[in-house]
Amino acid sequence: MRNFVDIQNEAIKVIQTVYDPEIPVNIYELGLIYEVNVSHDLNVEIIMSLTSPFCPAAQSMPAEIKEKVGAIEGVKEVTVTVTFEPAWTQDLMSESAKLQLGFL
C-alpha cells in the first residue's frame, strides 16, 4: 500500500511535467506550486499561483494538474486551489529556472 509521502513525491514529479505555455520551464521550478499536501487517506490538495491573474492558462493549467495527479495510483481526490496570496515573483523560482531563463 502506498503512503502519503510516496504520493507526495510522485505528485511533485508529475507536476514537473506541466509547463506554463509562455515560459519554457516547468511550473514547479517556476515556483508556482506553493503546497502539495497529501492526507492520510490519500487525497491531494495543491495550492498554486499563476505568473499573473491574466495568464492564458488560468483554466487549463489547474485542470491539467488535477488530471495528471489524479491518475497517480492510490490517489483518491485532487483539489487544486489557485491563489494570489502571496503574489508570485521571480524570487520564487528555483536556481535552475533562473539560470535557464537567464536571470543568473
C-alpha positions as CSV (number, residue, x, y, z in Angstrom):
1,M,0.0,0.0,0.0
2,R,1.3,3.4,-0.9
3,N,1.7,6.0,1.8
4,F,1.2,9.8,1.7
5,V,5.0,10.5,1.3
6,D,5.2,8.3,-1.8
7,I,2.1,10.0,-3.2
8,Q,3.5,13.5,-2.5
9,N,6.8,12.7,-4.2
10,E,5.1,11.3,-7.2
11,A,2.7,14.2,-7.4
12,I,5.7,16.6,-7.5
13,K,7.3,14.6,-10.3
14,V,4.0,14.7,-12.2
15,I,3.7,18.5,-11.6
16,Q,7.1,18.9,-13.0
17,T,5.8,17.8,-16.4
18,V,3.4,20.8,-16.6
19,Y,4.7,23.9,-18.3
20,D,3.5,27.4,-18.4
21,P,2.6,28.0,-22.1
22,E,4.6,31.2,-22.2
23,I,7.7,30.2,-20.3
24,P,9.8,27.1,-21.2
25,V,10.2,26.0,-17.6
26,N,8.0,23.6,-15.6
27,I,5.6,25.2,-13.1
28,Y,7.3,23.6,-10.1
29,E,10.7,25.1,-10.9
30,L,9.0,28.4,-11.7
31,G,7.7,28.4,-8.1
32,L,4.1,28.4,-9.0
33,I,3.3,25.5,-6.7
34,Y,3.1,26.7,-3.1
35,E,2.0,23.5,-1.4
36,V,1.4,19.8,-2.2
37,N,-0.5,18.3,0.7
38,V,-1.5,14.6,0.9
39,S,-3.8,13.5,3.6
40,H,-3.5,10.1,5.3
41,D,-6.5,8.9,3.2
42,L,-4.6,9.9,0.1
43,N,-6.5,13.0,-1.0
44,V,-4.2,15.5,-2.6
45,E,-4.5,19.3,-2.2
46,I,-2.4,21.6,-4.4
47,I,-2.1,25.3,-3.7
48,M,-0.6,27.2,-6.6
49,S,-0.4,30.6,-8.2
50,L,0.0,31.9,-11.7
51,T,2.5,34.3,-13.1
52,S,-0.3,36.8,-13.5
53,P,-4.1,36.9,-12.9
54,F,-4.5,37.2,-16.7
55,C,-2.4,34.1,-17.5
56,P,-3.9,32.5,-20.6
57,A,-3.6,29.1,-18.9
58,A,-5.6,30.1,-15.8
59,Q,-8.2,27.4,-16.5
60,S,-6.2,24.8,-18.4
61,M,-3.2,24.5,-16.1
62,P,-5.1,23.7,-12.9
63,A,-7.2,21.2,-14.9
64,E,-4.0,19.5,-16.3
65,I,-2.5,19.3,-12.8
66,K,-5.7,17.8,-11.4
67,E,-5.9,15.2,-14.2
68,K,-2.3,14.2,-14.0
69,V,-2.1,14.0,-10.2
70,G,-5.5,12.2,-10.1
71,A,-4.0,9.5,-12.4
72,I,-1.4,8.5,-9.8
73,E,-2.2,5.1,-8.4
74,G,-3.8,5.3,-4.9
75,V,-4.9,9.0,-5.1
76,K,-8.5,9.3,-4.2
77,E,-9.3,13.0,-4.8
78,V,-7.4,16.0,-6.1
79,T,-8.2,19.7,-5.3
80,V,-6.2,22.5,-7.0
81,T,-6.6,25.9,-5.5
82,V,-5.3,29.0,-7.3
83,T,-4.2,31.8,-5.0
84,F,-2.5,35.2,-5.5
85,E,-1.5,35.5,-1.8
86,P,1.4,35.8,-1.7
87,A,1.8,37.1,-5.2
88,W,4.2,35.1,-7.4
89,T,7.5,36.8,-8.0
90,Q,10.7,35.7,-9.8
91,D,12.2,35.2,-6.3
92,L,10.1,32.1,-6.0
93,M,11.9,30.4,-9.0
94,S,14.5,27.7,-8.4
95,E,18.1,28.5,-9.2
96,S,17.8,26.1,-12.1
97,A,14.8,28.0,-13.6
98,K,16.6,31.4,-13.1
99,L,19.7,30.1,-14.8
100,Q,17.6,28.6,-17.7
101,L,15.8,31.9,-18.2
102,G,19.0,34.0,-18.0
103,F,18.2,35.6,-14.6
104,L,21.6,34.5,-13.2
